[in-house]
């Protein structure tokens, strides 16, 4: 995704990161049903799929507010690109913390001093650069 994310990008990000109680992705039908109940308006799984894939891109404000409510993000996620970028970063972190290895490292780092966190951050940066170089070499 380059440049300003589209509405479809934003909706897709929510589906990718926000999971149900059993840690599986929500289905279009589950989300559409909740949005119908929240708005009292028509909101089908097909319509949601069309929004998510960019085939439709002009939903009502109430539909976007219902999506925001379902995924527990502020409605401004859809309306304000600056806030959307910030929320997208938070969603990326949430997605990373779903990974057991990342979560374990994060939990172990909670009690480190600022200096210790800086050292860990520097080490991660060095390893990430080295691995990126290895991927480019392949």
C-alpha positions in Angstrom: 0.0 0.0 0.0 1.7 3.2 -1.1 0.5 6.8 -0.6 -2.8 7.6 1.1 -4.7 4.4 2.0 -8.1 4.0 0.3 -11.3 3.2 2.1 -10.8 -0.4 1.0 -7.3 -0.5 2.4 -8.6 0.8 5.8 -11.4 -1.8 6.0 -9.1 -4.6 4.9 -6.6 -3.6 7.6 -9.4 -3.9 10.2 -10.3 -7.4 9.0 -6.6 -8.4 9.0 -5.8 -7.3 12.5 -8.9 -7.3 14.6 -9.9 -10.8 15.5 -12.9 -12.5 17.2 -12.8 -14.0 20.7 -11.5 -17.3 19.3 -8.7 -15.4 17.5 -10.0 -16.1 14.0 -10.8 -13.3 11.5 -14.3 -12.1 11.4 -16.4 -13.1 8.4 -18.1 -10.5 6.2 -21.5 -11.9 7.4 -20.6 -11.5 11.1 -19.6 -7.9 10.5 -22.5 -7.1 8.2 -25.0 -8.6 10.7 -23.6 -6.4 13.6 -23.7 -3.3 11.4 -27.3 -4.0 10.4 -28.2 -4.3 14.1 -26.3 -1.1 14.9 -27.8 1.0 12.1 -31.2 -0.6 11.4 -30.3 -0.1 7.8 -29.5 -2.5 5.0 -25.9 -3.8 5.2 -25.2 -7.1 3.5 -22.1 -9.3 3.5 -21.8 -8.7 -0.3 -21.9 -4.9 0.2 -19.2 -5.1 2.9 -17.1 -7.3 0.5 -17.5 -4.6 -2.2 -16.3 -1.9 0.2 -13.4 -4.1 1.3 -12.3 -4.8 -2.2 -12.8 -1.3 -3.6 -15.7 -2.2 -5.9 -17.9 0.3 -3.9 -16.4 3.3 -2.3 -19.2 5.6 -1.2 -20.8 4.2 2.0 -23.0 6.3 4.2 -21.6 7.9 7.3 -23.8 5.6 9.4 -22.3 2.5 7.8 -18.7 3.7 8.5 -19.7 4.6 12.1 -21.1 1.1 12.5 -17.9 -0.5 11.1 -15.9 1.7 13.5 -18.0 0.6 16.4 -17.8 -3.1 15.5 -14.0 -3.0 15.1 -13.6 -0.7 18.1 -11.8 2.1 16.4 -12.7 5.8 16.4 -14.9 6.8 13.4 -12.3 9.3 12.5 -10.2 6.3 11.3 -12.3 6.5 8.1 -12.5 10.3 7.8 -9.2 11.8 8.9 -6.0 10.6 7.1 -3.7 11.7 9.9 -5.7 9.9 12.6 -6.1 7.0 10.3 -2.3 6.7 9.9 -1.8 6.8 13.7 -4.5 4.2 14.2 -3.0 2.0 11.5 0.3 2.0 13.4 -1.5 1.0 16.5 -3.3 -1.8 14.6 0.1 -2.9 13.2 1.4 -3.2 16.8 -1.7 -5.1 17.8 -1.2 -7.5 14.9 2.5 -8.0 15.9 1.6 -8.7 19.5 -0.6 -11.5 18.3 2.6 -13.3 17.4 3.6 -15.3 20.5 7.3 -14.6 20.0 6.8 -10.9 19.7 4.5 -10.9 22.7 7.0 -12.8 24.8 9.8 -10.3 24.0 7.5 -7.3 24.7 6.4 -8.7 28.0 10.0 -9.4 29.1 11.0 -5.9 28.1 8.3 -4.2 30.3 10.5 -3.9 33.3 13.7 -2.8 31.6 15.2 0.6 32.2 15.1 3.2 29.3 18.7 2.4 28.7 18.0 -1.3 28.5 15.1 -0.7 26.1 17.4 1.4 24.0 20.0 -1.4 23.8 17.3 -3.9 22.8 15.9 -1.5 20.2 19.4 -1.0 18.7 20.0 -4.8 18.6 16.6 -5.3 16.8 17.5 -2.6 14.3 20.9 -4.3 13.5 19.3 -7.7 13.1 16.5 -6.3 11.0 19.0 -4.6 8.6 21.0 -7.7 8.4 18.0 -9.9 7.6 16.7 -7.4 5.0 20.2 -7.6 3.3 20.0 -11.4 3.3 16.5 -11.2 1.8 17.7 -8.9 -1.0 20.6 -11.2 -1.7 18.3 -14.1 -2.2 
